[in-house]
Amino acid sequence: MYEKKKPRKFTVTKKPLYKEDKSVNMTIRIDKELQKQYDLWASKTNRSRNELMNMALAYAIENIEFMDDDQQ
């Protein structure tokens, strides 16, 4: 049987003074409630919503698991 592993915490620190930019532009649509949450986190951490979303996407890539149909 498939055992779900416990996810590690998504930790956000305050923004460092300088970070080299290696980004590309991309457009996505998100739920309004997600935007509100990212706005709140952005104000608490001095980071932009964009930075926080990038951190969340990187976290998802590191922690994603795919299940076959027979594992559901």
HELIX and SHEET records of a PDB file:
HELIX    1   1 LYS A   32  THR A   45  1                                  14    
HELIX    2   2 ARG A   49  ASN A   63  1                                  15    
HELIX    3   3 ASP A   69  GLN A   71  5                                   3    
END                                                                             
